[in-house]
Amino acid sequence: MEESGHDLEKQGRLIGDLRQVIENAEELLKNTGQYTSLSYQSARAKLAQALLAATEELERFEETQLDRMIQATQAANLQFNDLTGEAKVLRAFN
């Protein structure tokens, strides 16, 4: 099933948002390391666990997006009979 341009744009925004959340969480963990109370350490541990899950999910999304781009480029190479390496590279960046 093909996805519409709107769906792909929406996924791109979600990936960007997830990257930003991960970056903010990493910064928060880095800047709160000096707080040693049990409540801070508990909250930091939960955040670190959620950060790990979010990072893994982002990797999965990015791999899926890259695979989709590779498949689309290969299909275009076949459709437009791109035989040379140069033609294939140019098609990938158009």
mmCIF file as gemmi writes it, N, C-alpha and C atoms, coordinates in Angstrom:
data_model
loop_
_atom_site.group_PDB
_atom_site.id
_atom_site.type_symbol
_atom_site.label_atom_id
_atom_site.label_alt_id
_atom_site.label_comp_id
_atom_site.label_asym_id
_atom_site.label_entity_id
_atom_site.label_seq_id
_atom_site.pdbx_PDB_ins_code
_atom_site.Cartn_x
_atom_site.Cartn_y
_atom_site.Cartn_z
_atom_site.occupancy
_atom_site.B_iso_or_equiv
_atom_site.pdbx_formal_charge
_atom_site.auth_seq_id
_atom_site.auth_asym_id
_atom_site.pdbx_PDB_model_num
ATOM 1 N N . MET Axp A 1 ? 0.845 -1.181 0 1 0 ? 1 A 1
ATOM 2 C CA . MET Axp A 1 ? 0 0 0 1 0 ? 1 A 1
ATOM 3 C C . MET Axp A 1 ? 0.886 1.239 0 1 0 ? 1 A 1
ATOM 4 N N . GLU Axp A 2 ? 0.664 2.131 -0.943 1 0 ? 2 A 1
ATOM 5 C CA . GLU Axp A 2 ? 1.454 3.36 -1.015 1 0 ? 2 A 1
ATOM 6 C C . GLU Axp A 2 ? 0.925 4.396 -0.038 1 0 ? 2 A 1
ATOM 7 N N . GLU Axp A 3 ? 1.846 5.172 0.463 1 0 ? 3 A 1
ATOM 8 C CA . GLU Axp A 3 ? 1.473 6.23 1.379 1 0 ? 3 A 1
ATOM 9 C C . GLU Axp A 3 ? 1.394 7.538 0.61 1 0 ? 3 A 1
ATOM 10 N N . SER Axp A 4 ? 0.472 8.389 1.006 1 0 ? 4 A 1
ATOM 11 C CA . SER Axp A 4 ? 0.335 9.675 0.329 1 0 ? 4 A 1
ATOM 12 C C . SER Axp A 4 ? 1.459 10.612 0.755 1 0 ? 4 A 1
ATOM 13 N N . GLY Axp A 5 ? 1.66 11.658 -0.048 1 0 ? 5 A 1
ATOM 14 C CA . GLY Axp A 5 ? 2.667 12.658 0.29 1 0 ? 5 A 1
ATOM 15 C C . GLY Axp A 5 ? 2.388 13.292 1.637 1 0 ? 5 A 1
ATOM 16 N N . HIS Axp A 6 ? 1.101 13.457 1.942 1 0 ? 6 A 1
ATOM 17 C CA . HIS Axp A 6 ? 0.715 14.046 3.233 1 0 ? 6 A 1
ATOM 18 C C . HIS Axp A 6 ? 1.157 13.149 4.387 1 0 ? 6 A 1
ATOM 19 N N . ASP Axp A 7 ? 0.966 11.825 4.22 1 0 ? 7 A 1
ATOM 20 C CA . ASP Axp A 7 ? 1.364 10.886 5.266 1 0 ? 7 A 1
ATOM 21 C C . ASP Axp A 7 ? 2.876 10.891 5.459 1 0 ? 7 A 1
ATOM 22 N N . LEU Axp A 8 ? 3.614 10.946 4.345 1 0 ? 8 A 1
ATOM 23 C CA . LEU Axp A 8 ? 5.074 10.969 4.437 1 0 ? 8 A 1
ATOM 24 C C . LEU Axp A 8 ? 5.563 12.251 5.088 1 0 ? 8 A 1
ATOM 25 N N . GLU Axp A 9 ? 4.906 13.365 4.763 1 0 ? 9 A 1
ATOM 26 C CA . GLU Axp A 9 ? 5.268 14.651 5.385 1 0 ? 9 A 1
ATOM 27 C C . GLU Axp A 9 ? 4.991 14.608 6.889 1 0 ? 9 A 1
ATOM 28 N N . LYS Axp A 10 ? 3.863 14.024 7.243 1 0 ? 10 A 1
ATOM 29 C CA . LYS Axp A 10 ? 3.487 13.903 8.648 1 0 ? 10 A 1
ATOM 30 C C . LYS Axp A 10 ? 4.495 13.022 9.399 1 0 ? 10 A 1
ATOM 31 N N . GLN Axp A 11 ? 4.91 11.919 8.777 1 0 ? 11 A 1
ATOM 32 C CA . GLN Axp A 11 ? 5.909 11.047 9.394 1 0 ? 11 A 1
ATOM 33 C C . GLN Axp A 11 ? 7.233 11.779 9.559 1 0 ? 11 A 1
ATOM 34 N N . GLY Axp A 12 ? 7.607 12.569 8.562 1 0 ? 12 A 1
ATOM 35 C CA . GLY Axp A 12 ? 8.839 13.347 8.654 1 0 ? 12 A 1
ATOM 36 C C . GLY Axp A 12 ? 8.807 14.318 9.821 1 0 ? 12 A 1
ATOM 37 N N . ARG Axp A 13 ? 7.663 14.971 10.015 1 0 ? 13 A 1
ATOM 38 C CA . ARG Axp A 13 ? 7.52 15.891 11.152 1 0 ? 13 A 1
ATOM 39 C C . ARG Axp A 13 ? 7.604 15.135 12.474 1 0 ? 13 A 1
ATOM 40 N N . LEU Axp A 14 ? 6.971 13.963 12.532 1 0 ? 14 A 1
ATOM 41 C CA . LEU Axp A 14 ? 7.01 13.174 13.762 1 0 ? 14 A 1
ATOM 42 C C . LEU Axp A 14 ? 8.43 12.721 14.08 1 0 ? 14 A 1
ATOM 43 N N . ILE Axp A 15 ? 9.175 12.329 13.067 1 0 ? 15 A 1
ATOM 44 C CA . ILE Axp A 15 ? 10.569 11.937 13.278 1 0 ? 15 A 1
ATOM 45 C C . ILE Axp A 15 ? 11.375 13.127 13.799 1 0 ? 15 A 1
ATOM 46 N N . GLY Axp A 16 ? 11.154 14.292 13.213 1 0 ? 16 A 1
ATOM 47 C CA . GLY Axp A 16 ? 11.834 15.501 13.683 1 0 ? 16 A 1
ATOM 48 C C . GLY Axp A 16 ? 11.476 15.832 15.119 1 0 ? 16 A 1
ATOM 49 N N . ASP Axp A 17 ? 10.197 15.698 15.444 1 0 ? 17 A 1
ATOM 50 C CA . ASP Axp A 17 ? 9.756 15.951 16.824 1 0 ? 17 A 1
ATOM 51 C C . ASP Axp A 17 ? 10.391 14.956 17.794 1 0 ? 17 A 1
ATOM 52 N N . LEU Axp A 18 ? 10.456 13.69 17.393 1 0 ? 18 A 1
ATOM 53 C CA . LEU Axp A 18 ? 11.055 12.679 18.253 1 0 ? 18 A 1
ATOM 54 C C . LEU Axp A 18 ? 12.538 12.961 18.463 1 0 ? 18 A 1
ATOM 55 N N . ARG Axp A 19 ? 13.215 13.388 17.42 1 0 ? 19 A 1
ATOM 56 C CA . ARG Axp A 19 ? 14.639 13.763 17.563 1 0 ? 19 A 1
ATOM 57 C C . ARG Axp A 19 ? 14.794 14.882 18.586 1 0 ? 19 A 1
ATOM 58 N N . GLN Axp A 20 ? 13.899 15.878 18.517 1 0 ? 20 A 1
ATOM 59 C CA . GLN Axp A 20 ? 13.966 17.018 19.442 1 0 ? 20 A 1
ATOM 60 C C . GLN Axp A 20 ? 13.705 16.576 20.877 1 0 ? 20 A 1
ATOM 61 N N . VAL Axp A 21 ? 12.731 15.703 21.082 1 0 ? 21 A 1
ATOM 62 C CA . VAL Axp A 21 ? 12.432 15.202 22.425 1 0 ? 21 A 1
ATOM 63 C C . VAL Axp A 21 ? 13.635 14.444 22.986 1 0 ? 21 A 1
ATOM 64 N N . ILE Axp A 22 ? 14.256 13.624 22.136 1 0 ? 22 A 1
ATOM 65 C CA . ILE Axp A 22 ? 15.434 12.868 22.569 1 0 ? 22 A 1
ATOM 66 C C . ILE Axp A 22 ? 16.563 13.819 22.95 1 0 ? 22 A 1
ATOM 67 N N . GLU Axp A 23 ? 16.79 14.812 22.128 1 0 ? 23 A 1
ATOM 68 C CA . GLU Axp A 23 ? 17.843 15.792 22.413 1 0 ? 23 A 1
ATOM 69 C C . GLU Axp A 23 ? 17.573 16.52 23.73 1 0 ? 23 A 1
ATOM 70 N N . ASN Axp A 24 ? 16.333 16.922 23.953 1 0 ? 24 A 1
ATOM 71 C CA . ASN Axp A 24 ? 15.978 17.614 25.196 1 0 ? 24 A 1
ATOM 72 C C . ASN Axp A 24 ? 16.132 16.704 26.411 1 0 ? 24 A 1
ATOM 73 N N . ALA Axp A 25 ? 15.741 15.44 26.269 1 0 ? 25 A 1
ATOM 74 C CA . ALA Axp A 25 ? 15.868 14.494 27.38 1 0 ? 25 A 1
ATOM 75 C C . ALA Axp A 25 ? 17.332 14.244 27.717 1 0 ? 25 A 1
ATOM 76 N N . GLU Axp A 26 ? 18.173 14.122 26.679 1 0 ? 26 A 1
ATOM 77 C CA . GLU Axp A 26 ? 19.605 13.939 26.927 1 0 ? 26 A 1
ATOM 78 C C . GLU Axp A 26 ? 20.184 15.14 27.669 1 0 ? 26 A 1
ATOM 79 N N . GLU Axp A 27 ? 19.783 16.326 27.268 1 0 ? 27 A 1
ATOM 80 C CA . GLU Axp A 27 ? 20.26 17.554 27.925 1 0 ? 27 A 1
ATOM 81 C C . GLU Axp A 27 ? 19.787 17.613 29.381 1 0 ? 27 A 1
ATOM 82 N N . LEU Axp A 28 ? 18.547 17.226 29.602 1 0 ? 28 A 1
ATOM 83 C CA . LEU Axp A 28 ? 18.001 17.225 30.962 1 0 ? 28 A 1
ATOM 84 C C . LEU Axp A 28 ? 18.753 16.234 31.849 1 0 ? 28 A 1
ATOM 85 N N . LEU Axp A 29 ? 19.02 15.055 31.326 1 0 ? 29 A 1
ATOM 86 C CA . LEU Axp A 29 ? 19.791 14.08 32.114 1 0 ? 29 A 1
ATOM 87 C C . LEU Axp A 29 ? 21.186 14.604 32.426 1 0 ? 29 A 1
ATOM 88 N N . LYS Axp A 30 ? 21.798 15.215 31.431 1 0 ? 30 A 1
ATOM 89 C CA . LYS Axp A 30 ? 23.152 15.746 31.617 1 0 ? 30 A 1
ATOM 90 C C . LYS Axp A 30 ? 23.174 16.849 32.685 1 0 ? 30 A 1
ATOM 91 N N . ASN Axp A 31 ? 22.152 17.685 32.689 1 0 ? 31 A 1
ATOM 92 C CA . ASN Axp A 31 ? 22.141 18.842 33.592 1 0 ? 31 A 1
ATOM 93 C C . ASN Axp A 31 ? 21.571 18.555 34.977 1 0 ? 31 A 1
ATOM 94 N N . THR Axp A 32 ? 21.088 17.354 35.226 1 0 ? 32 A 1
ATOM 95 C CA . THR Axp A 32 ? 20.521 17.048 36.545 1 0 ? 32 A 1
ATOM 96 C C . THR Axp A 32 ? 21.319 15.973 37.286 1 0 ? 32 A 1
ATOM 97 N N . GLY Axp A 33 ? 22.479 15.637 36.763 1 0 ? 33 A 1
ATOM 98 C CA . GLY Axp A 33 ? 23.294 14.592 37.393 1 0 ? 33 A 1
ATOM 99 C C . GLY Axp A 33 ? 23.754 14.92 38.791 1 0 ? 33 A 1
ATOM 100 N N . GLN Axp A 34 ? 23.844 16.203 39.112 1 0 ? 34 A 1
ATOM 101 C CA . GLN Axp A 34 ? 24.343 16.598 40.435 1 0 ? 34 A 1
ATOM 102 C C . GLN Axp A 34 ? 23.298 16.433 41.542 1 0 ? 34 A 1
ATOM 103 N N . TYR Axp A 35 ? 22.034 16.248 41.168 1 0 ? 35 A 1
ATOM 104 C CA . TYR Axp A 35 ? 20.984 16.075 42.18 1 0 ? 35 A 1
ATOM 105 C C . TYR Axp A 35 ? 20.944 14.606 42.607 1 0 ? 35 A 1
ATOM 106 N N . THR Axp A 36 ? 21.132 14.381 43.899 1 0 ? 36 A 1
ATOM 107 C CA . THR Axp A 36 ? 21.308 13.007 44.38 1 0 ? 36 A 1
ATOM 108 C C . THR Axp A 36 ? 20.141 12.487 45.217 1 0 ? 36 A 1
ATOM 109 N N . SER Axp A 37 ? 19.116 13.284 45.415 1 0 ? 37 A 1
ATOM 110 C CA . SER Axp A 37 ? 18.014 12.778 46.23 1 0 ? 37 A 1
ATOM 111 C C . SER Axp A 37 ? 17.347 11.601 45.52 1 0 ? 37 A 1
ATOM 112 N N . LEU Axp A 38 ? 16.705 10.774 46.304 1 0 ? 38 A 1
ATOM 113 C CA . LEU Axp A 38 ? 16.08 9.565 45.782 1 0 ? 38 A 1
ATOM 114 C C . LEU Axp A 38 ? 15.031 9.899 44.722 1 0 ? 38 A 1
ATOM 115 N N . SER Axp A 39 ? 14.266 10.953 44.942 1 0 ? 39 A 1
ATOM 116 C CA . SER Axp A 39 ? 13.214 11.3 43.975 1 0 ? 39 A 1
ATOM 117 C C . SER Axp A 39 ? 13.822 11.742 42.635 1 0 ? 39 A 1
ATOM 118 N N . TYR Axp A 40 ? 14.908 12.496 42.685 1 0 ? 40 A 1
ATOM 119 C CA . TYR Axp A 40 ? 15.579 12.894 41.438 1 0 ? 40 A 1
ATOM 120 C C . TYR Axp A 40 ? 16.166 11.678 40.73 1 0 ? 40 A 1
ATOM 121 N N . GLN Axp A 41 ? 16.83 10.819 41.496 1 0 ? 41 A 1
ATOM 122 C CA . GLN Axp A 41 ? 17.449 9.645 40.889 1 0 ? 41 A 1
ATOM 123 C C . GLN Axp A 41 ? 16.401 8.718 40.279 1 0 ? 41 A 1
ATOM 124 N N . SER Axp A 42 ? 15.273 8.582 40.928 1 0 ? 42 A 1
ATOM 125 C CA . SER Axp A 42 ? 14.184 7.761 40.397 1 0 ? 42 A 1
ATOM 126 C C . SER Axp A 42 ? 13.642 8.36 39.1 1 0 ? 42 A 1
ATOM 127 N N . ALA Axp A 43 ? 13.43 9.667 39.112 1 0 ? 43 A 1
ATOM 128 C CA . ALA Axp A 43 ? 12.917 10.343 37.914 1 0 ? 43 A 1
ATOM 129 C C . ALA Axp A 43 ? 13.936 10.256 36.772 1 0 ? 43 A 1
ATOM 130 N N . ARG Axp A 44 ? 15.209 10.411 37.089 1 0 ? 44 A 1
ATOM 131 C CA . ARG Axp A 44 ? 16.251 10.324 36.065 1 0 ? 44 A 1
ATOM 132 C C . ARG Axp A 44 ? 16.329 8.91 35.477 1 0 ? 44 A 1
ATOM 133 N N . ALA Axp A 45 ? 16.164 7.901 36.321 1 0 ? 45 A 1
ATOM 134 C CA . ALA Axp A 45 ? 16.193 6.509 35.842 1 0 ? 45 A 1
ATOM 135 C C . ALA Axp A 45 ? 15.024 6.243 34.892 1 0 ? 45 A 1
ATOM 136 N N . LYS Axp A 46 ? 13.846 6.748 35.246 1 0 ? 46 A 1
ATOM 137 C CA . LYS Axp A 46 ? 12.681 6.584 34.371 1 0 ? 46 A 1
ATOM 138 C C . LYS Axp A 46 ? 12.891 7.314 33.049 1 0 ? 46 A 1
ATOM 139 N N . LEU Axp A 47 ? 13.452 8.51 33.13 1 0 ? 47 A 1
ATOM 140 C CA . LEU Axp A 47 ? 13.712 9.283 31.912 1 0 ? 47 A 1
ATOM 141 C C . LEU Axp A 47 ? 14.751 8.58 31.04 1 0 ? 47 A 1
ATOM 142 N N . ALA Axp A 48 ? 15.782 8.024 31.656 1 0 ? 48 A 1
ATOM 143 C CA . ALA Axp A 48 ? 16.812 7.311 30.901 1 0 ? 48 A 1
ATOM 144 C C . ALA Axp A 48 ? 16.228 6.086 30.206 1 0 ? 48 A 1
ATOM 145 N N . GLN Axp A 49 ? 15.326 5.396 30.871 1 0 ? 49 A 1
ATOM 146 C CA . GLN Axp A 49 ? 14.677 4.226 30.268 1 0 ? 49 A 1
ATOM 147 C C . GLN Axp A 49 ? 13.789 4.648 29.093 1 0 ? 49 A 1
ATOM 148 N N . ALA Axp A 50 ? 13.025 5.714 29.272 1 0 ? 50 A 1
ATOM 149 C CA . ALA Axp A 50 ? 12.172 6.214 28.19 1 0 ? 50 A 1
ATOM 150 C C . ALA Axp A 50 ? 13.02 6.734 27.026 1 0 ? 50 A 1
ATOM 151 N N . LEU Axp A 51 ? 14.148 7.343 27.342 1 0 ? 51 A 1
ATOM 152 C CA . LEU Axp A 51 ? 15.058 7.851 26.312 1 0 ? 51 A 1
ATOM 153 C C . LEU Axp A 51 ? 15.616 6.705 25.472 1 0 ? 51 A 1
ATOM 154 N N . LEU Axp A 52 ? 15.969 5.617 26.115 1 0 ? 52 A 1
ATOM 155 C CA . LEU Axp A 52 ? 16.469 4.45 25.394 1 0 ? 52 A 1
ATOM 156 C C . LEU Axp A 52 ? 15.395 3.907 24.447 1 0 ? 52 A 1
ATOM 157 N N . ALA Axp A 53 ? 14.169 3.787 24.933 1 0 ? 53 A 1
ATOM 158 C CA . ALA Axp A 53 ? 13.067 3.29 24.089 1 0 ? 53 A 1
ATOM 159 C C . ALA Axp A 53 ? 12.812 4.241 22.92 1 0 ? 53 A 1
ATOM 160 N N . ALA Axp A 54 ? 12.837 5.54 23.181 1 0 ? 54 A 1
ATOM 161 C CA . ALA Axp A 54 ? 12.606 6.525 22.122 1 0 ? 54 A 1
ATOM 162 C C . ALA Axp A 54 ? 13.706 6.486 21.076 1 0 ? 54 A 1
ATOM 163 N N . THR Axp A 55 ? 14.938 6.322 21.513 1 0 ? 55 A 1
ATOM 164 C CA . THR Axp A 55 ? 16.071 6.25 20.587 1 0 ? 55 A 1
ATOM 165 C C . THR Axp A 55 ? 15.962 5.007 19.7 1 0 ? 55 A 1
ATOM 166 N N . GLU Axp A 56 ? 15.584 3.888 20.273 1 0 ? 56 A 1
ATOM 167 C CA . GLU Axp A 56 ? 15.394 2.665 19.493 1 0 ? 56 A 1
ATOM 168 C C . GLU Axp A 56 ? 14.262 2.839 18.476 1 0 ? 56 A 1
ATOM 169 N N . GLU Axp A 57 ? 13.202 3.474 18.885 1 0 ? 57 A 1
ATOM 170 C CA . GLU Axp A 57 ? 12.066 3.71 17.977 1 0 ? 57 A 1
ATOM 171 C C . GLU Axp A 57 ? 12.472 4.644 16.848 1 0 ? 57 A 1
ATOM 172 N N . LEU Axp A 58 ? 13.244 5.68 17.16 1 0 ? 58 A 1
ATOM 173 C CA . LEU Axp A 58 ? 13.716 6.604 16.135 1 0 ? 58 A 1
ATOM 174 C C . LEU Axp A 58 ? 14.582 5.867 15.12 1 0 ? 58 A 1
ATOM 175 N N . GLU Axp A 59 ? 15.448 4.999 15.591 1 0 ? 59 A 1
ATOM 176 C CA . GLU Axp A 59 ? 16.29 4.207 14.684 1 0 ? 59 A 1
ATOM 177 C C . GLU Axp A 59 ? 15.415 3.358 13.755 1 0 ? 59 A 1
ATOM 178 N N . ARG Axp A 60 ? 14.385 2.751 14.305 1 0 ? 60 A 1
ATOM 179 C CA . ARG Axp A 60 ? 13.48 1.924 13.501 1 0 ? 60 A 1
ATOM 180 C C . ARG Axp A 60 ? 12.773 2.768 12.448 1 0 ? 60 A 1
ATOM 181 N N . PHE Axp A 61 ? 12.276 3.947 12.837 1 0 ? 61 A 1
ATOM 182 C CA . PHE Axp A 61 ? 11.605 4.845 11.897 1 0 ? 61 A 1
ATOM 183 C C . PHE Axp A 61 ? 12.551 5.276 10.784 1 0 ? 61 A 1
ATOM 184 N N . GLU Axp A 62 ? 13.781 5.635 11.162 1 0 ? 62 A 1
ATOM 185 C CA . GLU Axp A 62 ? 14.748 6.109 10.17 1 0 ? 62 A 1
ATOM 186 C C . GLU Axp A 62 ? 15.155 4.993 9.206 1 0 ? 62 A 1
ATOM 187 N N . GLU Axp A 63 ? 15.31 3.782 9.718 1 0 ? 63 A 1
ATOM 188 C CA . GLU Axp A 63 ? 15.639 2.65 8.848 1 0 ? 63 A 1
ATOM 189 C C . GLU Axp A 63 ? 14.505 2.379 7.864 1 0 ? 63 A 1
ATOM 190 N N . THR Axp A 64 ? 13.281 2.445 8.34 1 0 ? 64 A 1
ATOM 191 C CA . THR Axp A 64 ? 12.118 2.239 7.475 1 0 ? 64 A 1
ATOM 192 C C . THR Axp A 64 ? 12.056 3.321 6.408 1 0 ? 64 A 1
ATOM 193 N N . GLN Axp A 65 ? 12.298 4.552 6.802 1 0 ? 65 A 1
ATOM 194 C CA . GLN Axp A 65 ? 12.276 5.661 5.858 1 0 ? 65 A 1
ATOM 195 C C . GLN Axp A 65 ? 13.38 5.505 4.809 1 0 ? 65 A 1
ATOM 196 N N . LEU Axp A 66 ? 14.568 5.106 5.227 1 0 ? 66 A 1
ATOM 197 C CA . LEU Axp A 66 ? 15.675 4.9 4.303 1 0 ? 66 A 1
ATOM 198 C C . LEU Axp A 66 ? 15.371 3.75 3.33 1 0 ? 66 A 1
ATOM 199 N N . ASP Axp A 67 ? 14.826 2.654 3.848 1 0 ? 67 A 1
ATOM 200 C CA . ASP Axp A 67 ? 14.45 1.535 2.98 1 0 ? 67 A 1
ATOM 201 C C . ASP Axp A 67 ? 13.431 1.973 1.927 1 0 ? 67 A 1
ATOM 202 N N . ARG Axp A 68 ? 12.455 2.77 2.34 1 0 ? 68 A 1
ATOM 203 C CA . ARG Axp A 68 ? 11.434 3.263 1.411 1 0 ? 68 A 1
ATOM 204 C C . ARG Axp A 68 ? 12.071 4.141 0.329 1 0 ? 68 A 1
ATOM 205 N N . MET Axp A 69 ? 13.031 4.968 0.706 1 0 ? 69 A 1
ATOM 206 C CA . MET Axp A 69 ? 13.707 5.835 -0.263 1 0 ? 69 A 1
ATOM 207 C C . MET Axp A 69 ? 14.536 5.002 -1.246 1 0 ? 69 A 1
ATOM 208 N N . ILE Axp A 70 ? 15.214 3.977 -0.748 1 0 ? 70 A 1
ATOM 209 C CA . ILE Axp A 70 ? 16.012 3.11 -1.611 1 0 ? 70 A 1
ATOM 210 C C . ILE Axp A 70 ? 15.114 2.382 -2.606 1 0 ? 70 A 1
ATOM 211 N N . GLN Axp A 71 ? 13.997 1.858 -2.131 1 0 ? 71 A 1
ATOM 212 C CA . GLN Axp A 71 ? 13.068 1.155 -3.01 1 0 ? 71 A 1
ATOM 213 C C . GLN Axp A 71 ? 12.494 2.092 -4.07 1 0 ? 71 A 1
ATOM 214 N N . ALA Axp A 72 ? 12.169 3.302 -3.686 1 0 ? 72 A 1
ATOM 215 C CA . ALA Axp A 72 ? 11.63 4.272 -4.65 1 0 ? 72 A 1
ATOM 216 C C . ALA Axp A 72 ? 12.676 4.629 -5.697 1 0 ? 72 A 1
ATOM 217 N N . THR Axp A 73 ? 13.925 4.767 -5.285 1 0 ? 73 A 1
ATOM 218 C CA . THR Axp A 73 ? 15.002 5.081 -6.231 1 0 ? 73 A 1
ATOM 219 C C . THR Axp A 73 ? 15.22 3.915 -7.183 1 0 ? 73 A 1
ATOM 220 N N . GLN Axp A 74 ? 15.211 2.691 -6.658 1 0 ? 74 A 1
ATOM 221 C CA . GLN Axp A 74 ? 15.383 1.525 -7.52 1 0 ? 74 A 1
ATOM 222 C C . GLN Axp A 74 ? 14.244 1.41 -8.534 1 0 ? 74 A 1
ATOM 223 N N . ALA Axp A 75 ? 13.038 1.677 -8.098 1 0 ? 75 A 1
ATOM 224 C CA . ALA Axp A 75 ? 11.895 1.629 -9.01 1 0 ? 75 A 1
ATOM 225 C C . ALA Axp A 75 ? 12.033 2.695 -10.095 1 0 ? 75 A 1
ATOM 226 N N . ALA Axp A 76 ? 12.487 3.877 -9.716 1 0 ? 76 A 1
ATOM 227 C CA . ALA Axp A 76 ? 12.684 4.951 -10.694 1 0 ? 76 A 1
ATOM 228 C C . ALA Axp A 76 ? 13.807 4.598 -11.665 1 0 ? 76 A 1
ATOM 229 N N . ASN Axp A 77 ? 14.863 3.955 -11.162 1 0 ? 77 A 1
ATOM 230 C CA . ASN Axp A 77 ? 15.953 3.516 -12.052 1 0 ? 77 A 1
ATOM 231 C C . ASN Axp A 77 ? 15.425 2.567 -13.119 1 0 ? 77 A 1
ATOM 232 N N . LEU Axp A 78 ? 14.562 1.647 -12.733 1 0 ? 78 A 1
ATOM 233 C CA . LEU Axp A 78 ? 13.97 0.715 -13.696 1 0 ? 78 A 1
ATOM 234 C C . LEU Axp A 78 ? 13.032 1.438 -14.661 1 0 ? 78 A 1
ATOM 235 N N . GLN Axp A 79 ? 12.199 2.297 -14.113 1 0 ? 79 A 1
ATOM 236 C CA . GLN Axp A 79 ? 11.216 3.006 -14.938 1 0 ? 79 A 1
ATOM 237 C C . GLN Axp A 79 ? 11.89 3.869 -15.996 1 0 ? 79 A 1
ATOM 238 N N . PHE Axp A 80 ? 12.968 4.55 -15.625 1 0 ? 80 A 1
ATOM 239 C CA . PHE Axp A 80 ? 13.622 5.476 -16.55 1 0 ? 80 A 1
ATOM 240 C C . PHE Axp A 80 ? 14.861 4.873 -17.207 1 0 ? 80 A 1
ATOM 241 N N . ASN Axp A 81 ? 15.046 3.542 -17.003 1 0 ? 81 A 1
ATOM 242 C CA . ASN Axp A 81 ? 16.125 2.812 -17.657 1 0 ? 81 A 1
ATOM 243 C C . ASN Axp A 81 ? 17.5 3.43 -17.371 1 0 ? 81 A 1
ATOM 244 N N . ASP Axp A 82 ? 17.737 3.752 -16.102 1 0 ? 82 A 1
ATOM 245 C CA . ASP Axp A 82 ? 19.031 4.302 -15.695 1 0 ? 82 A 1
ATOM 246 C C . ASP Axp A 82 ? 20.039 3.155 -15.644 1 0 ? 82 A 1
ATOM 247 N N . LEU Axp A 83 ? 20.947 3.128 -16.601 1 0 ? 83 A 1
ATOM 248 C CA . LEU Axp A 83 ? 21.883 2.009 -16.715 1 0 ? 83 A 1
ATOM 249 C C . LEU Axp A 83 ? 23.239 2.282 -16.097 1 0 ? 83 A 1
ATOM 250 N N . THR Axp A 84 ? 23.66 3.535 -16.09 1 0 ? 84 A 1
ATOM 251 C CA . THR Axp A 84 ? 24.99 3.846 -15.571 1 0 ? 84 A 1
ATOM 252 C C . THR Axp A 84 ? 24.917 4.213 -14.085 1 0 ? 84 A 1
ATOM 253 N N . GLY Axp A 85 ? 26.052 4.072 -13.439 1 0 ? 85 A 1
ATOM 254 C CA . GLY Axp A 85 ? 26.122 4.474 -12.034 1 0 ? 85 A 1
ATOM 255 C C . GLY Axp A 85 ? 25.821 5.948 -11.862 1 0 ? 85 A 1
ATOM 256 N N . GLU Axp A 86 ? 26.299 6.762 -12.8 1 0 ? 86 A 1
ATOM 257 C CA . GLU Axp A 86 ? 26.049 8.204 -12.731 1 0 ? 86 A 1
ATOM 258 C C . GLU Axp A 86 ? 24.563 8.503 -12.813 1 0 ? 86 A 1
ATOM 259 N N . ALA Axp A 87 ? 23.874 7.846 -13.725 1 0 ? 87 A 1
ATOM 260 C CA . ALA Axp A 87 ? 22.429 8.073 -13.884 1 0 ? 87 A 1
ATOM 261 C C . ALA Axp A 87 ? 21.685 7.654 -12.617 1 0 ? 87 A 1
ATOM 262 N N . LYS Axp A 88 ? 22.111 6.557 -12.026 1 0 ? 88 A 1
ATOM 263 C CA . LYS Axp A 88 ? 21.454 6.077 -10.812 1 0 ? 88 A 1
ATOM 264 C C . LYS Axp A 88 ? 21.661 7.039 -9.646 1 0 ? 88 A 1
ATOM 265 N N . VAL Axp A 89 ? 22.879 7.557 -9.509 1 0 ? 89 A 1
ATOM 266 C CA . VAL Axp A 89 ? 23.171 8.518 -8.439 1 0 ? 89 A 1
ATOM 267 C C . VAL Axp A 89 ? 22.377 9.799 -8.647 1 0 ? 89 A 1
ATOM 268 N N . LEU Axp A 90 ? 22.339 10.285 -9.865 1 0 ? 90 A 1
ATOM 269 C CA . LEU Axp A 90 ? 21.579 11.506 -10.142 1 0 ? 90 A 1
ATOM 270 C C . LEU Axp A 90 ? 20.105 11.314 -9.86 1 0 ? 90 A 1
ATOM 271 N N . ARG Axp A 91 ? 19.566 10.139 -10.191 1 0 ? 91 A 1
ATOM 272 C CA . ARG Axp A 91 ? 18.161 9.851 -9.921 1 0 ? 91 A 1
ATOM 273 C C . ARG Axp A 91 ? 17.898 9.842 -8.408 1 0 ? 91 A 1
ATOM 274 N N . ALA Axp A 92 ? 18.831 9.326 -7.64 1 0 ? 92 A 1
ATOM 275 C CA . ALA Axp A 92 ? 18.649 9.24 -6.185 1 0 ? 92 A 1
ATOM 276 C C . ALA Axp A 92 ? 18.537 10.619 -5.551 1 0 ? 92 A 1
ATOM 277 N N . PHE Axp A 93 ? 19.164 11.62 -6.162 1 0 ? 93 A 1
ATOM 278 C CA . PHE Axp A 93 ? 19.167 12.955 -5.569 1 0 ? 93 A 1
ATOM 279 C C . PHE Axp A 93 ? 18.181 13.9 -6.235 1 0 ? 93 A 1
ATOM 280 N N . ASN Axp A 94 ? 17.357 13.388 -7.102 1 0 ? 94 A 1
ATOM 281 C CA . ASN Axp A 94 ? 16.303 14.217 -7.729 1 0 ? 94 A 1
ATOM 282 C C . ASN Axp A 94 ? 14.971 13.993 -7.075 1 0 ? 94 A 1
